[in-house]
Amino acid sequence: MTIQLSELEVFLAAVETGSFSAAGRRLALSPSAVSKLVSRLEDRLDVRLFHRTPRMLTPTDTGRVLYEEGQEIFAALSSAENAVLSCSGTVSGTLRVHSMVSFAKHQLAPVIGEFLARYPKLRVEFHLTNEPVDFVEQRIDVSIQGGPLPDSSLVARRLLDSPWIVCAAPAYLARHGTPQTPDDLARHNCINFSHRADWNLWPVMQEDGPRMVTAKGNLGANQGDMLLALARQGLGLVRLARFHVGDDLAAGLLVPVLTAFQPPGQEPLYLAWQSRKHLSPRVRVFLEYMQEKFSTGAQPDERVATQRPAAQPAG
């Protein structure tokens, strides 16, 4: 009796994704092909591996045992593959990177060409969204996030710290004046996120301590690049992360305001991945490259994701 690796891989994917359809999407197979491979494995072992209902797929006790042992088998194979690739100096395959849209556009895009020049056999696929990502379902290798990670199995490494800046175009300030205190925001048009009311509370620091100011205006969007474009047109004040607006500030297209009331501290961005062990060469070199390009020079701050402080998404 021999377990085929192809059958075992499909079985592991079905357990991890919770359905034959999701396992099929993960492995580029049809749901019927996944079902046939699992059934063939059950027939070969003469056991039942799943409890099947129209809405749920859960492993039996025997299935859980096979899942635990199967993980060890694939971890060992991955470790052997990584060792061989490390010796040969070859880094290849597809690296799937999740990122916030704004960080990908303003920070990743300008440096990814150099990364690919170093590792020409790599293919990089970007999955861009400001929402949480399912590493298993979407086959993500590395995620760049500014918010809390819900999956405690993830490992997070602090990449950089970025303050949030209140700013406006010179044309807007010429027409409406420059706010001198946080109370002045009530008399200005504040361009803001439309899908989260709590993001429209701008933190400020005053002599009596920190407080939140409600920012209101006649324009909103659910994505930071649109807010940036509107601010460039001189339509109001905006609050975005420095990594998002840094080039505009340097070029004078936007001007920071209320700097004396900027809260202390900076909000962190993190690299996140699934495991400390058996890290593939393509993930390892990407983590090293990102640290090289964006780290402040401190030792990597690495921890399980549930220990991360929450940070406001950058849009």
PAZAPA-4460 file (N, C-alpha, C; in steps of 0.05 Angstrom, whole numbers, plus 32768, in hexadecimal, padded with zeros to 4 digits):
% residues 315
    n_x    n_y    n_z   ca_x   ca_y   ca_z    c_x    c_y    c_z   seq   type   mol
   8011   7FE8   8000   8000   8000   8000   8012   8019   8000     1      M     A
   800E   802B   7FEC   801F   8042   7FE9   800D   805B   7FE6     2      T     A
   8013   8070   7FF5   8004   8089   7FF2   8012   8099   7FDD     3      I     A
   8003   80A2   7FC9   800E   80B2   7FB4   8010   80CF   7FBE     4      Q     A
   8027   80DC   7FB7   802B   80F8   7FC1   8016   810B   7FB5     5      L     A
   800D   8106   7F9D   7FF8   8117   7F91   7FDE   8115   7FA0     6      S     A
   7FD7   80FD   7FA9   7FBF   80F9   7FB9   7FC2   8106   7FD4     7      E     A
   7FDA   8103   7FE0   7FDE   810F   7FFA   7FDD   812D   7FF9     8      L     A
   7FE9   8139   7FE4   7FE8   8156   7FE1   7FCB   8160   7FDF     9      E     A
   7FBB   8152   7FD0   7F9F   815A   7FCD   7F90   8157   7FE7    10      V     A
   7F95   8142   7FF5   7F89   813E   800F   7F90   8154   8023    11      F     A
   7FA9   815B   8024   7FB2   8171   8036   7FA4   818B   802F    12      L     A
   7FA3   8191   8015   7F96   81AA   800C   7F78   81AA   8013    13      A     A
   7F6B   8193   8011   7F4E   8191   8018   7F4A   8196   8036    14      A     A
   7F5C   818C   8047   7F59   8190   8063   7F5E   81AE   8069    15      V     A
   7F72   81BA   805D   7F7A   81D6   8064   7F66   81EA   8059    16      E     A
   7F59   81E4   8042   7F46   81F7   8037   7F2A   81F2   803F    17      T     A
   7F24   81D9   8047   7F09   81D3   8050   7EF5   81CB   803B    18      G     A
   7EFE   81C9   8022   7EEC   81C0   800D   7EFC   81B6   7FF5    19      S     A
   7EEF   81A5   7FE5   7EFC   819B   7FCD   7EFF   81B2   7FB8    20      F     A
   7EEB   81C4   7FB7   7EED   81DA   7FA4   7F05   81EC   7FAA    21      S     A
   7F08   81F3   7FC4   7F1E   8205   7FCB   7F39   81F7   7FC7    22      A     A
   7F3A   81DD   7FCD   7F53   81CE   7FC9   7F59   81CD   7FAB    23      A     A
   7F44   81CA   7F9B   7F49   81CA   7F7E   7F54   81E5   7F74    24      G     A
   7F49   81FB   7F7E   7F53   8215   7F76   7F70   8219   7F7E    25      R     A
   7F77   820F   7F96   7F92   8211   7FA0   7FA6   8201   7F8E    26      R     A
   7F9D   81EA   7F84   7FAF   81D8   7F76   7FAA   81D8   7F57    27      L     A
   7F98   81EA   7F4E   7F91   81EB   7F32   7F85   81D1   7F28    28      A     A
   7F73   81C6   7F38   7F65   81AD   7F31   7F47   81B3   7F33    29      L     A
   7F37   81A3   7F25   7F1A   81A5   7F27   7F11   8198   7F41    30      S     A
   7EFA   81A0   7F4C   7EF0   8193   7F65   7EEC   8175   7F61    31      P     A
   7EE3   816D   7F4A   7EDF   8150   7F45   7EFA   8141   7F45    32      S     A
   7F0F   814E   7F3B   7F29   8141   7F3C   7F33   813E   7F58    33      A     A
   7F2F   8152   7F69   7F36   8151   7F85   7F27   813B   7F93    34      V     A
   7F0D   813A   7F8E   7EFC   8125   7F9B   7F05   8109   7F93    35      S     A
   7F0C   8105   7F79   7F15   80EB   7F70   7F2F   80E3   7F7D    36      K     A
   7F42   80F6   7F7F   7F5C   80EF   7F8C   7F59   80E8   7FA9    37      L     A
   7F47   80F7   7FB7   7F43   80F1   7FD3   7F35   80D6   7FD6    38      V     A
   7F21   80D0   7FC5   7F13   80B6   7FC6   7F27   809F   7FC0    39      S     A
   7F39   80A4   7FAD   7F4C   808F   7FA7   7F5F   808A   7FBE    40      R     A
   7F66   809F   7FCC   7F77   809C   7FE4   7F68   808D   7FFA    41      L     A
   7F4E   8093   7FFE   7F3E   8085   8011   7F3C   8067   800A    42      E     A
   7F38   8062   7FF1   7F35   8046   7FE8   7F4F   8037   7FED    43      D     A
   7F66   8044   7FE7   7F7F   8036   7FEA   7F85   8030   8007    44      R     A
   7F7E   8043   8019   7F83   803F   8035   7F6C   8030   8043    45      L     A
   7F55   802D   8035   7F3E   8020   8040   7F35   802E   805A    46      D     A
   7F34   8049   8059   7F2A   8059   8070   7F1A   8070   8065    47      V     A
   7F0B   807D   8077   7EFD   8095   806F   7F0C   80AD   807B    48      R     A
   7F13   80C0   806A   7F24   80D6   8072   7F15   80F0   8078    49      L     A
   7EFC   80F2   806D   7EEC   810A   8071   7ECF   8103   8079    50      F     A
   7EC4   8114   8089   7EA7   8116   808C   7E9D   812A   8078    51      H     A
   7E8C   8121   8066   7E82   8132   8050   7E65   813A   8055    52      R     A
   7E60   8154   8053   7E44   815E   8053   7E43   8173   803D    53      T     A
   7E2C   817B   8034   7E2A   818F   801E   7E39   81A9   8025    54      P     A
   7E3B   81B0   803F   7E47   81CA   8046   7E61   81C8   8054    55      R     A
   7E69   81AF   805B   7E81   81AD   806C   7E91   8194   8064    56      M     A
   7EAB   8197   8066   7EBE   8181   8061   7ED1   8181   8079    57      L     A
   7ECF   816D   808A   7EE0   816C   80A2   7EEE   8151   80A3    58      T     A
   7F08   8150   80AB   7F16   8136   80AC   7F0C   8125   80C3    59      P     A
   7F0C   810B   80BE   7F06   80F8   80D3   7F1E   80F6   80E5    60      T     A
   7F1B   80E6   80FB   7F33   80E2   810D   7F4A   80D6   80FD    61      D     A
   7F45   80C3   80EC   7F5A   80B8   80DB   7F65   80CD   80C8    62      T     A
   7F53   80DE   80BD   7F5C   80F3   80AC   7F6F   8107   80BA    63      G     A
   7F69   810D   80D3   7F7A   811F   80E3   7F96   8113   80E7    64      R     A
   7F97   80F9   80EC   7FB1   80EC   80EF   7FC1   80ED   80D5    65      V     A
   7FB3   80E8   80BE   7FC1   80E9   80A5   7FCA   8105   809F    66      L     A
   7FBA   8119   80A6   7FC1   8135   80A1   7FDB   813C   80B1    67      Y     A
   7FDC   8135   80CA   7FF4   813B   80DA   800D   812E   80CE    68      E     A
   800A   8114   80C8   8021   8106   80BC   8028   8110   80A0    69      E     A
   8013   8117   8091   8018   8121   8076   8026   813C   8076    70      G     A
   8020   814D   8089   802E   8166   808B   804C   8162   8090    71      Q     A
   8052   814E   80A1   806E   8148   80A6   807D   813F   808D    72      E     A
   806F   812F   807D   807B   8125   8064   8081   813C   8051    73      I     A
   806D   814E   804D   8072   8164   803B   8086   8178   8046    74      F     A
   8087   817C   8060   809B   818D   806C   80B7   8183   8067    75      A     A
   80BA   8168   806A   80D4   815C   8065   80DC   815F   8047    76      A     A
   80C9   815B   8035   80CF   815E   8019   80D7   817B   8013    77      L     A
   80C8   818E   801F   80CE   81AA   801B   80E9   81B1   8026    78      S     A
   80F0   81A6   803D   810A   81AB   8049   8121   81A1   8037    79      S     A
   811D   8189   802C   8131   817D   801A   8134   818E   8001    80      A     A
   811D   8197   7FF5   811E   81A7   7FDD   812C   81C1   7FE3    81      E     A
   8126   81CE   7FF9   8133   81E8   8000   8151   81E5   8004    82      N     A
   8159   81CE   8010   8175   81C9   8014   8184   81C7   7FFA    83      A     A
   8178   81B8   7FE7   8185   81B5   7FCD   8186   81CF   7FBE    84      V     A
   8170   81DF   7FBF   8170   81F8   7FB1   8184   820C   7FBD    85      L     A
   8186   820C   7FD7   8199   821D   7FE5   81B6   8217   7FDC    86      S     A
   81BC   81FD   7FDA   81D7   81F4   7FD2   81DC   81FC   7FB5    87      C     A
   81C8   81FB   7FA4   81CC   8201   7F88   81CB   821F   7F82    88      S     A
   81C1   822E   7F95   81BE   824B   7F91   81A7   8253   7F80    89      G     A
   8196   8240   7F79   817F   8245   7F67   8166   824D   7F77    90      T     A
   815A   8263   7F70   8141   826B   7F7C   812D   826E   7F65    91      V     A
   8119   825E   7F64   8106   825E   7F4E   80EA   8259   7F59    92      S     A
   80D7   8258   7F46   80BB   8254   7F4D   80AB   826D   7F4E    93      G     A
   8093   826C   7F58   8081   8283   7F5A   807E   828C   7F77    94      T     A
   8083   82A6   7F7B   8080   82B2   7F95   8066   82C3   7F95    95      L     A
   8054   82BD   7FA7   803B   82CB   7FA8   803B   82DE   7FBF    96      R     A
   8039   82F8   7FB9   803B   830D   7FCE   8021   831C   7FD0    97      V     A
   8016   831E   7FE8   7FFF   832E   7FEE   8009   8349   7FF9    98      H     A
   7FFC   835F   7FF1   8004   8379   7FFB   7FEC   838C   7FFA    99      S     A
   7FED   83A0   800B   7FDA   83B6   8008   7FE0   83C4   7FEE   100      M     A
   7FCB   83CE   7FE1   7FCE   83DA   7FC6   7FE1   83F1   7FC6   101      V     A
   7FDF   8403   7FD9   7FF0   841B   7FDA   800D   8414   7FDD   102      S     A
   8013   8401   7FEF   802F   83FA   7FF3   803B   83EC   7FDB   103      F     A
   802B   83DB   7FCE   8035   83CE   7FB6   803B   83E2   7F9F   104      A     A
   8029   83F5   7F9C   802D   8408   7F86   8044   841C   7F8B   105      K     A
   8045   8426   7FA4   8059   843B   7FA9   8074   8431   7FB3   106      H     A
   8075   8419   7FBE   808E   840F   7FC9   8098   83F5   7FBC   107      Q     A
   8086   83E2   7FB7   808F   83C9   7FAC   8096   83CB   7F8E   108      L     A
   8085   83D8   7F7F   8089   83D9   7F62   80A4   83E5   7F5A   109      A     A
   80AD   83FB   7F68   80C7   8406   7F60   80DF   83F4   7F66   110      P     A
   80DD   83E0   7F77   80F5   83D0   7F7E   80F3   83B3   7F75   111      V     A
   80DC   83AB   7F6B   80DA   838E   7F64   80EB   8386   7F4C   112      I     A
   80F1   8399   7F3B   8101   8393   7F24   811D   838A   7F2C   113      G     A
   8129   8397   7F40   8143   838F   7F4A   8142   8373   7F56   114      E     A
   812D   836D   7F64   812A   8353   7F70   8129   833D   7F5B   115      F     A
   811A   8342   7F46   8118   832E   7F30   8133   832B   7F21   116      L     A
   8141   8341   7F1F   815C   8340   7F12   816F   832E   7F22   117      A     A
   816C   832E   7F3C   817D   831D   7F4D   8175   82FF   7F4A   118      R     A
   815A   82FB   7F47   8150   82E0   7F47   813F   82DC   7F2D   119      Y     A
   814C   82DA   7F16   813E   82DA   7EFC   812C   82C2   7EF8   120      P     A
   812F   82AD   7F07   811E   8295   7F04   8105   8296   7F15   121      K     A
   8102   82AC   7F24   80EA   82AF   7F34   80D4   82BD   7F25   122      L     A
   80BB   82B6   7F2B   80A4   82C4   7F22   8095   82CF   7F3A   123      R     A
   808E   82E9   7F3A   8080   82F5   7F51   8064   82FC   7F48   124      V     A
   8050   82F3   7F58   8034   82FB   7F54   802B   830B   7F6C   125      E     A
   801F   8322   7F66   8015   8333   7F7C   7FF7   8330   7F7E   126      F     A
   7FEE   832E   7F97   7FD2   832D   7F9E   7FCC   8346   7FAF   127      H     A
   7FBF   835A   7FA3   7FBD   8374   7FAF   7FA0   8378   7FBA   128      L     A
   7F9F   837C   7FD4   7F86   8382   7FE1   7F8C   838D   7FFD   129      T     A
   7F7A   839E   8007   7F7D   83A9   8022   7F6F   8398   8036   130      N     A
   7F62   8382   802D   7F53   8371   803F   7F65   8359   8048   131      E     A
   7F5E   834C   805E   7F6E   8335   8067   7F6E   831F   8051   132      P     A
   7F84   8310   8051   7F87   82FC   803C   7F88   82E0   8048   133      V     A
   7F7E   82CC   803A   7F7F   82B0   8043   7F98   82A4   8036   134      D     A
   7FAD   829F   8046   7FC6   8295   803B   7FC2   827A   802C   135      F     A
   7FB2   8268   8037   7FAE   824E   802C   7F9E   824F   8013   136      V     A
   7F86   825B   8015   7F74   825D   7FFE   7F80   826B   7FE6   137      E     A
   7F8F   8281   7FEB   7F9A   8291   7FD6   7FB7   828B   7FD1   138      Q     A
   7FC2   8277   7FDF   7FDD   826E   7FDB   7FF2   8285   7FDD   139      R     A
   7FEE   8295   7FF1   8000   82AC   7FF6   8019   82A2   8004   140      I     A
   8031   82AC   7FFB   804A   82A5   8008   8051   82BA   801D   141      D     A
   804F   82D3   8016   8056   82E9   8028   8041   82FF   8026   142      V     A
   803A   830B   803D   8027   8321   803D   8034   833A   8049   143      S     A
   802D   8351   803E   8036   836A   804A   801D   8379   8053   144      I     A
   801B   837C   806E   8002   8387   8079   8008   839B   808F   145      Q     A
   7FF5   83AD   8092   7FF7   83C1   80A8   7FE2   83BC   80BD   146      G     A
   7FD2   83A8   80BA   7FBD   83A2   80CE   7FC1   8388   80DC   147      G     A
   7FB1   8381   80EF   7FB5   8368   80FE   7FB0   8350   80ED   148      P     A
   7FC0   833B   80F2   7FBD   8322   80E3   7FAC   830F   80F4   149      L     A
   7F96   8304   80E9   7F84   82F3   80F9   7F8F   82D7   80FD   150      P     A
   7FA2   82CD   80ED   7FAB   82B2   80EF   7FC3   82B0   8101   151      D     A
   7FC1   82A2   8117   7FD6   82A1   812B   7FEE   8290   8122   152      S     A
   7FEA   8280   810C   8000   8270   8102   8014   8280   80F2   153      S     A
   800D   8299   80EC   801F   82AA   80DC   8036   82B4   80EC   154      L     A
   804C   82B9   80DF   8063   82C6   80EB   8065   82E2   80DE   155      V     A
   8069   82F7   80EF   806A   8312   80E5   8085   831F   80EB   156      A     A
   8091   832D   80D8   80AA   833B   80DC   80A5   8358   80D7   157      R     A
   80AC   8369   80E9   80A9   8386   80E6   80BB   838F   80CF   158      R     A
   80AF   839D   80BB   80BE   83A5   80A3   80C6   83C3   80A5   159      L     A
   80B3   83D4   80AB   80B9   83F0   80AD   80A3   83FE   80BE   160      L     A
   80A9   8416   80C7   8096   8426   80D6   8090   843F   80C5   161      D     A
   8077   8446   80C3   806F   845D   80B3   805A   846E   80C1   162      S     A
   8060   8487   80C6   804C   8498   80D2   8036   849F   80BE   163      P     A
   8020   84A7   80C8   800B   84B1   80B7   800C   84D0   80B7   164      W     A
   8009   84DC   809F   800D   84F8   809B   7FF3   8505   8092   165      I     A
   7FEB   851B   809F   7FD6   852C   8095   7FE2   8540   8081   166      V     A
   7FD8   8541   8069   7FE4   8553   8055   7FCF   855C   8041   167      C     A
   7FD8   856F   8030   7FC6   857B   801C   7FD7   8587   8006   168      A     A
   7FCB   858B   7FEF   7FD9   8598   7FD8   7FDC   85B6   7FDE   169      A     A
   7FF2   85C2   7FD5   7FF6   85DE   7FD9   7FDE   85EF   7FCF   170      P     A
   7FD2   85E6   7FB9   7FBB   85F6   7FAE   7FA4   85F6   7FC2   171      A     A
   7F9F   85E0   7FCF   7F89   85DF   7FE3   7F8F   85F2   7FFA   172      Y     A
   7FA7   85F1   8004   7FAF   8602   801A   7FAE   8620   8013   173      L     A
   7FB5   8626   7FFA   7FB4   8642   7FF1   7F97   864C   7FF1   174      A     A
   7F84   863B   7FEA   7F68   8643   7FE9   7F5B   8644   8004   175      R     A
   7F62   8631   8015   7F53   862D   802E   7F63   8632   8047   176      H     A
   7F7C   8637   8044   7F8D   863C   805C   7F98   8622   8067   177      G     A
   7FAC   8624   8078   7FB9   860D   8084   7FAE   860A   80A1   178      T     A
   7FA4   85F2   80A8   7F9A   85EF   80C3   7FB1   85F1   80D7   179      P     A
   7FAC   8600   80ED   7FC1   8604   8101   7FBD   85F3   8119   180      Q     A
   7FA5   85EA   811F   7F9F   85D9   8135   7F8C   85C3   812C   181      T     A
   7F8A   85AC   813B   7F77   8597   8133   7F5A   85A1   8131   182      P     A
   7F53   85B5   8141   7F37   85BF   8140   7F32   85CC   8125   183      D     A
   7F46   85D5   8117   7F42   85E1   80FC   7F39   85CD   80E8   184      D     A
   7F3C   85B3   80ED   7F34   859F   80DA   7F16   85A0   80D5   185      L     A
   7F07   85A9   80E8   7EEA   85AB   80E5   7EE2   85BF   80CF   186      A     A
   7EF4   85D1   80C8   7EEE   85E5   80B3   7EFB   85DE   8099   187      R     A
   7F06   85C5   8097   7F13   85BD   807E   7F06   85A4   8072   188      H     A
   7F0A   85A1   8059   7F00   8589   804B   7F14   8573   804E   189      N     A
   7F0C   855D   805C   7F1E   8547   8061   7F16   852F   804F   190      C     A
   7F28   8527   803E   7F23   8510   802C   7F29   84F7   803C   191      I     A
   7F16   84E4   803B   7F19   84CE   804E   7F0F   84B3   8043   192      N     A
   7F15   849E   8052   7F0C   8484   804B   7EEE   8481   804E   193      F     A
   7EE1   8474   803B   7EC4   8473   803B   7EB8   845A   8048   194      S     A
   7EC9   8445   804C   7EBE   842B   8054   7EC4   8425   8071   195      H     A
   7ED3   8436   8080   7ED8   8431   809C   7ED7   844C   80AB   196      R     A
   7EC2   8450   80BA   7EBE   8469   80C9   7ED5   846E   80DD   197      A     A
   7EE0   8458   80E8   7EF4   845C   80FD   7F0E   8467   80F0   198      D     A
   7F12   8463   80D6   7F2A   846F   80C9   7F27   848D   80C5   199      W     A
   7F10   8497   80C9   7F0B   84B4   80C6   7F0F   84C3   80E0   200      N     A
   7F19   84B6   80F4   7F21   84C3   810D   7F3F   84C6   810C   201      L     A
   7F48   84DF   810A   7F64   84E5   8107   7F71   84EA   8123   202      W     A
   7F85   84DB   812B   7F91   84DF   8145   7FA4   84F8   8145   203      P     A
   7FA2   8507   815A   7FB4   851E   815E   7FBE   851F   817A   204      V     A
   7FD4   852C   817E   7FE0   852E   8199   7FE0   854C   81A2   205      M     A
   7FD3   8551   81B9   7FD2   856C   81C3   7FDE   856D   81DF   206      Q     A
   7FE0   8584   81EC   7FEC   8587   8206   7FDF   8575   821B   207      E     A
   7FC5   8572   8219   7FB6   8562   822C   7FB5   8545   8224   208      D     A
   7FC4   853D   8210   7FC5   8521   8208   7FB9   851B   81EC   209      G     A
   7FB8   8502   81E4   7FAE   84FB   81CA   7F90   84FD   81C8   210      P     A
   7F86   8503   81B1   7F69   8501   81AC   7F64   84FC   818F   211      R     A
   7F4B   84F5   8189   7F43   84EF   816D   7F32   8505   8162   212      M     A
   7F37   850E   814A   7F27   8523   813D   7F18   8516   8126   213      V     A
   7EFE   851B   8125   7EEE   8511   810F   7EF3   8521   80F6   214      T     A
   7EFC   8514   80E1   7F02   8522   80C8   7EEB   851E   80B4   215      A     A
   7EE0   8535   80AB   7EC8   8534   8099   7ECE   8543   807F   216      K     A
   7EC1   853A   806A   7EC4   8547   8051   7EB0   853C   803C   217      G     A
   7EB1   8547   8024   7E9E   853F   800F   7EA9   852B   7FFC   218      N     A
   7EC0   851F   8002   7ECC   850B   7FF1   7ED5   84F3   8001   219      L     A
   7ED2   84DB   7FF7   7EDB   84C3   8004   7EE1   84AD   7FF0   220      G     A
   7EF0   849A   7FF8   7EF6   8483   7FE6   7EFF   846C   7FF8   221      A     A
   7EFD   8453   7FED   7F04   843C   7FFD   7F21   8433   7FF7   222      N     A
   7F30   8444   7FE9   7F4C   843C   7FE2   7F5E   8455   7FE3   223      Q     A
   7F76   8451   7FEF   7F87   8468   7FF5   7F91   8477   7FDC   224      G     A
   7F96   8468   7FC6   7FA0   8476   7FAE   7F8C   848B   7FA3   225      D     A
   7F72   8485   7FA6   7F5E   8498   7F9D   7F5F   84B0   7FAF   226      M     A
   7F61   84AC   7FCA   7F63   84C3   7FDC   7F7C   84D4   7FD5   227      L     A
   7F92   84C7   7FCE   7FAA   84D6   7FC7   7FA6   84E6   7FAE   228      L     A
   7F99   84DA   7F9A   7F94   84E9   7F81   7F82   8501   7F86   229      A     A
   7F6E   84FE   7F97   7F5C   8514   7F9D   7F6B   852B   7FAC   230      L     A
   7F7C   8523   7FBE   7F8C   8537   7FCD   7F9F   8546   7FBA   231      A     A
   7FAB   8538   7FA7   7FBD   8545   7F94   7FAE   855A   7F84   232      R     A
   7F94   8556   7F7F   7F84   8569   7F70   7F7C   8581   7F80   233      Q     A
   7F84   8582   7F9A   7F7E   8599   7FAA   7F62   8599   7FB5   234      G     A
   7F56   8581   7FBA   7F3A   8580   7FC2   7F37   857C   7FE0   235      L     A
   7F4C   857A   7FEF   7F49   8579   800C   7F62   856E   801A   236      G     A
   7F60   856B   8034   7F75   855F   8044   7F72   8541   8044   237      L     A
   7F88   8532   8047   7F88   8515   8047   7F9B   850B   805C   238      V     A
   7F96   84F4   8067   7FA9   84E7   807A   7FB0   84CC   8070   239      R     A
   7FC9   84C8   8068   7FD3   84AF   805D   7FEE   84A9   8069   240      L     A
   7FF7   8490   8065   8011   8487   806F   8028   8495   8060   241      A     A
   803E   849A   806E   8055   84A7   8061   805F   8497   8049   242      R     A
   805F   847C   804A   8068   846D   8033   8056   8471   801B   243      F     A
   803E   847A   8020   802B   847F   800A   802F   849B   7FFE   244      H     A
   8034   84AF   800F   8035   84CA   8005   8051   84D6   8005   245      V     A
   8065   84C6   800C   8080   84D0   800F   808B   84DE   7FF6   246      G     A
   8086   84D2   7FDE   8090   84DE   7FC6   8082   84F8   7FC0   247      D     A
   8068   84FA   7FC6   8059   8513   7FC1   8063   8529   7FD4   248      D     A
   8069   8522   7FED   8074   8535   8000   808F   853F   7FF7   249      L     A
   80A0   852D   7FEE   80BB   8535   7FE5   80BA   8547   7FCC   250      A     A
   80A6   8542   7FBB   80A4   8552   7FA2   8094   856B   7FA6   251      A     A
   8089   8570   7FBE   807A   8588   7FC3   805D   8587   7FB9   252      G     A
   8055   856F   7FAF   8039   856D   7FA5   8025   856D   7FBC   253      L     A
   802E   8564   7FD4   801E   8566   7FEC   8030   8572   8002   254      L     A
   8023   857F   8015   8030   858D   802B   8025   8582   8045   255      V     A
   8037   857A   8058   802C   8570   8072   8022   8587   8082   256      P     A
   800D   8582   8092   8001   8596   80A3   7FFD   858A   80BF   257      V     A
   7FFA   859B   80D3   7FF6   8593   80EF   800C   8581   80F9   258      L     A
   8025   8586   80EF   803B   8575   80F7   8041   8576   8115   259      T     A
   803B   858D   8121   8040   8590   813E   802D   857F   814E   260      A     A
   8018   8575   8142   8004   8565   8150   8005   8548   8148   261      F     A
   801B   8541   8139   801E   8525   8130   8022   8513   8149   262      Q     A
   8012   84FD   814C   8015   84EB   8163   8031   84DE   8162   263      P     A
   803D   84D9   8179   8056   84CB   8179   8053   84AE   8170   264      P     A
   8069   84A2   8168   8068   8486   815F   8061   8484   8142   265      G     A
   8066   846D   8137   8060   8467   811C   8053   844C   8119   266      Q     A
   8043   8449   8105   8034   8430   8101   8044   841C   80F1   267      E     A
   8046   8403   80FA   8057   83F0   80EC   804A   83E2   80D5   268      P     A
   805B   83DA   80C2   8053   83C7   80AD   8063   83AE   80B1   269      L     A
   8056   8397   80AB   8062   837D   80B0   8063   836B   8097   270      Y     A
   8078   835B   8096   8078   8344   8084   806C   832C   8093   271      L     A
   805B   831D   8087   8050   8306   8095   8051   82ED   8083   272      A     A
   8057   82D6   808E   8057   82BD   8080   804E   82A7   8092   273      W     A
   804D   828E   8088   803E   8279   8096   804F   826A   80AA   274      Q     A
   8069   8267   80A7   8077   8256   80B9   8095   825F   80BB   275      S     A
   80A1   825B   80D3   80BD   825F   80D6   80CD   8249   80C9   276      R     A
   80C2   8230   80C9   80D1   8219   80C0   80CD   8215   80A2   277      K     A
   80E1   8208   8096   80E0   8200   807A   80D9   8217   8068   278      H     A
   80E5   822E   806C   80E0   8246   805C   80EC   8241   8040   279      L     A
   80DC   8245   802C   80E6   8240   8011   80FA   8255   8009   280      S     A
   810D   824F   7FF7   8121   8262   7FEF   8114   827C   7FE3   281      P     A
   80FE   8279   7FD4   80F2   8291   7FC8   80E7   82A4   7FDD   282      R     A
   80DB   8298   7FF3   80D1   82A9   8008   80E8   82B5   8018   283      V     A
   80FC   82A5   801D   8113   82AF   802D   8121   82C7   801F   284      R     A
   8126   82C4   8005   8134   82DA   7FF7   8123   82F3   7FF5   285      V     A
   8108   82EF   7FF3   80F7   8307   7FF2   80F6   8315   800D   286      F     A
   80F5   8306   8023   80F6   8312   803D   8110   8322   8041   287      L     A
   8126   8316   8039   8140   8323   803B   8142   833C   802A   288      E     A
   8137   833B   8012   8137   8352   8000   8126   8369   800C   289      Y     A
   810F   8362   8016   80FD   8377   8021   810A   8384   8039   290      M     A
   8118   8374   804A   8126   837F   8061   813C   8391   8058   291      Q     A
   814A   838A   8043   8160   839A   8038   8155   83B5   802E   292      E     A
   813E   83B5   8021   8134   83CD   8014   8125   83E0   8028   293      K     A
   8118   83D4   803C   8106   83E5   804C   810D   83E5   806A   294      F     A
   811E   83D4   8073   8124   83D3   8090   8133   83EC   8098   295      S     A
   812F   83F5   80B1   813D   840C   80BC   8159   8405   80C6   296      T     A
   8160   83EB   80C4   817A   83E3   80CD   817A   83D3   80E7   297      G     A
   8163   83D3   80F5   8161   83C5   810E   815E   83A7   8108   298      A     A
   8162   8397   811D   815E   837A   811A   8141   8374   8114   299      Q     A
   813B   8361   8103   811F   835B   80FD   810F   8354   8116   300      P     A
   80F8   8361   8118   80E5   835C   812E   80D2   8346   8125   301      D     A
   80D7   832D   812D   80C8   8317   8122   80B8   8309   8139   302      E     A
   809F   8304   8134   808E   82F8   8148   8076   82EB   813B   303      R     A
   8067   82DB   814B   804E   82D0   8140   803A   82E7   813D   304      V     A
   8028   82E4   8129   8018   82FA   8121   8006   8305   8137   305      A     A
   7FFC   82F4   8149   7FE9   82FD   815E   7FF6   8310   8172   306      T     A
   8011   8312   8171   801E   8325   8183   8021   8340   8177   307      Q     A
   8018   8343   815E   801B   835D   8151   8008   8371   815B   308      R     A
   8010   838B   815D   7FFE   83A0   8162   7FEE   83A6   8149   309      P     A
   7FD5   83AE   814D   7FC5   83B5   8135   7FCE   83D0   812B   310      A     A
   7FCC   83D4   8111   7FD4   83ED   8104   7FBE   83F4   80F0   311      A     A
   7FBB   840D   80EA   7FA7   8416   80D7   7FAF   840F   80BB   312      Q     A
   7F9E   8402   80AB   7FA6   83FC   808F   7FAC   8415   8080   313      P     A
   7FBD   8412   806C   7FC6   842A   805D   7FB6   842F   8044   314      A     A
   7FA1   8420   803F   7F91   8425   8029   7F9D   841D   800F   315      G     A
***
